[in-house]
Amino acid sequence: MTERRLRRLLPVERWPTEEEAAEMQWYSPVQIGAITAQSRTWVPAMVPWRATQDGEVTQDVIDWYARFAEGQPGVIVVEATGIRDIPSGPLLRIGHDRYLEGLRKIVEAVSSASGGQTRLFIQLIDFLSVRRRPTAEKYFGRYLVVTDEIRGRTAERLGDRLEVEGVDEIKIREALLMATDEDRRFILGEREWESFERGYRERVTDTHLPHIKDLPSRLPDLFADAASRAQQAGFDGVELHYAHAYTMASFLSALNTRTDGYGGSRDRRVRLPLEVFEAVRERVGQQFVVGARFLGDDVVPGGSRLEDAVYFAERFGEAGFDFLSISKGGRFEDAKRPKVGNAVYPYTGKSGHECMPTVKIDEQGPFGRNIPLAAAIRARLTELGHRLPVVAAGGICSPWQAEDVLRSGGADIVAAARQSLADPDWFRKVRMGHGDEVRRCFFTNYCEALDQKHVEVTCQRWDRESVDGEAAIRKSRDGKRRLTAPAWTPRTTE
């Protein structure tokens, strides 16, 4: 079974020798702002769902990052970490000083496990409210706001079945509960229907809501406060999360039609991301790395495209960002309808599949399909004389593949998420000439399916494996899966 699955992957006809690896650009140092990473290997942010329900660091969080650090990548980016002190499930938070102690433990563990070889950044995220898809009873009985428009359309559609004029709201709700979906689709507005079918979701364009209207005045300080805490905790820098389905990416998107100077044209859509960066930079100074991850293509209809991303990169380069990490898709707009009781997940539609492509996506497969986005952005930055490094990712699983990206000018740093999850030691194995021992990712997105359920993310290549002689293996809450990859001991040659 394993050999059959491996044959579907990008072939590695041979692995580099230790001497060849020493000459690879992938293992050469790179300047990122005021610091130097010892190699151009990078583990991007992945949410493992190991924090407490209050966003506190646990021992499982510490072990997760220490395990990646044993592979000695040049940079690890800690998972998307909420900048507000609000309930968000087992996702790390950095919105209060009480989180500092736990975050310091991550920094110390990574430094120790990597022998001081790995730089550590933390990704800072803001997100808006997304609620679970409700039952019809809850939606029509409690959540729906019965407006005059809904009353009128109910009368028009159900007038022969219900005397709506003057009927109290309870009768309207009862009628909608008993109506067919065809009738409901006629009666409800677009947003009401979406809230019923997919769950209520806030947008940055909902400026009738005071807390949405005030985002431009509040977010710069929130991000700056979070970055300051990251600096106090000992991180080398922060990655501002401007990608995928979340607040800052939504400001950058061409779907942002705000009319208050923060939406519409490109220069207005990039305004808040620049103001957030400026506030962060002012708070942490020039010696602390401040970069961003953003989209090279929204993928969804009406969203931003590569030409928008190139423009944003130009502005980020002018502003003094220290690095740019390029992603793709992962939007709410084309996500699949969730089951009742579940929340919409932004990696289930076409844009999500482009963000985390599997071996089944098409003939090209997942391997390096997003590299052209990073290459175009880097080419423009180079043309303008901006020297900040560009990070590329997406289906990276071979050292030769990564080396080709670097030597062709496609990026300055090459990142690997799923392959690093499959084998946290793979950077070290390749560098030491042990590439034939790399545990390769199958790119089936087993890990992504766990993420969708908000349970501990593991890898099918190792989560059921028990190794004799290992220390007590920490397991998932259901007791079925181990939480970190098995240890690796380099073989010796006589």
Buried (B, 14 or more C-beta within 10 A) or exposed (E): EEEEBEEEBBEBEEBBEEEBBEEBBBBBEBBBBEBEBBBBBBBBBBBBBBBBEEBBBBEBBBBBBBBBBBBBBBBBBBBBBBBBBEEBEBBBBBBEEEBBEBBBBBBBBBBEBBEEBBBBBBBBBBBBEBBBBBEBEBBBBEBBEBEEEBBEBBBEBBEEEBEBEEBEEEBBBBBBBEBEEEBBBBBBEEEBBBBBBBBBBBBBBBBEEEEBBEBBEEBBBBBBBBBBBBBEBBBBBBBBBBBBBBBBBBBBBBBBBBEEEBBBEBEBBBBBBBBBBBBBBEBBEEEBBBBBBBBBBBBBEEBBBBEBBBBBBBBBBEBBBBBBBBBBBBBBBBBEEBEEEBBBBBBBBBBBBBBBBBBEBEEEBBBBBBBBBBBBBBBBBBEEEBEBBBBBBBBBBBBBBBBBBBEEEBBBBBBBBBBBBBBBBBBBBBBBBBBEBBBBBBBBBBBBEBBBEBBBBBBBBBBEBEEEEEEEEBBBEEEEBBBBBBEBEEEEEE
